[in-house]
Amino acid sequence: MEFEGPEKKLEVILKKPLASLRKNDGKWDKVVEAAHTKIIQTKGNEWFDAYLLSESSLFVYDNRVIIITCGRSQLFKSFPVLLDFVDKSEIDCVFYERKNFI
C-alpha cells in the first residue's frame, strides 16, 4: 500500500441536490473501503450525514460529499467508486487537497 501522506480532502459538489445521495444503502461503505478505511459511526440531521471513519470523516449533503482522511488511506481511489452512483454530468466541481499539494 502506498502512503498518500498526511491529511487529504476530496470534495465533490453537484450542480443540483440529489435526494438519493444521503441514502446509505451500502454505497458509502464501498466508497470508504476503496480508500482503505471503514465507517465506525454515523450521525445525521436534516442538513447532512456525518460518518466517523477509521481514518477521519465523511460528510454527505444533498448537493456535496466531503471526505477527509489521513494516514495510509488512499482517498484518490474512492472517486471512481463514487462515480458508480453519481453521474459525471451531475458534478459541478471536484476538489482534491493534501498537505503541500492543492
N, C-alpha and C positions, 0 to 999 in steps of 0.2 A: 504494500500500500504506500502511495506517495504521501508526503507531508505537504499540504497546501498552505501551511503557515498559520499564523495566529488568526484572530477573528476575521470572518468573512461574512458578507451580506449579499443576498440575492433578493432583489425586489422586482416584481412583475406587476405592472399597472395595466388594467384593462380599459378599453375605450368606454365601456358602459358596465354597470353592475350585472353580475351573473349570479342569479339566485342559487343555482346548484353548486357554486364554488364552496360554500360553507358546509355543505353536507359531507359528513365524514363517513363514506361508505367503503372505507379501506384505502381510498386513493392517497390520503396524506401519509399513511403508513408506508406505502410504496415510494412516495417522493422522498421521505426522510431516510428510508432504508437504502435508496440509491446513493445517498450521500454518506452512507456508513454510520448512521446514527439511528436512534429509535425514540418513539414517543413514550414519555414516562407518565405525564399527567395532562389533562385537558380542562380548560375553563372557558366559558363563553358568556356573552351578554348580548344585548340587542344590536350592538355595533360590530363586534368581531369575536373570533375564537382564538384563544391563545393556547399553544401547546408547549409544554416544557419538554425539551429533548435531552437526551443523554449528553449531548454536547451543545447546548444552548436553547434556542427558541424558534417557534414558527408562529406567525400571526396571519390569520386569514380574514379578510374583509370581503364584502360583496364585490369590490372592484380592484382588489390588490392582494398580493401574497408577499410576505416578507419572511425570509428565512435567515437566521443569524446562527452561524456555527463557529466552532473553534477546534483546535487540536488536530487530530488526524482525519476528521471528517472531510469529505470531498464534495463540497457543495455544488461545484460545477456539474457533477454527474446527475444531480436532481432535476435539472432543467428539462432534458429530453422526456423524463417521466411526467413532468408537469404538462408538457405538450400533448400527452396522450389524452387529456381531458379538457384542455383549453386550446381552442383553435387559434392558429397563428394570426388570423385576420382579426381576432378579438383583442389582441395585445396592442397597447399604445406605446409603452416604454418598458425596457428591461435595463436594470442597473445591477452591475456586479462590482463589489468593492472588497478590498482586503488591505490590510495594513501596508503602507508604502506602495499601493497599486490601486488606482481608481480608474 
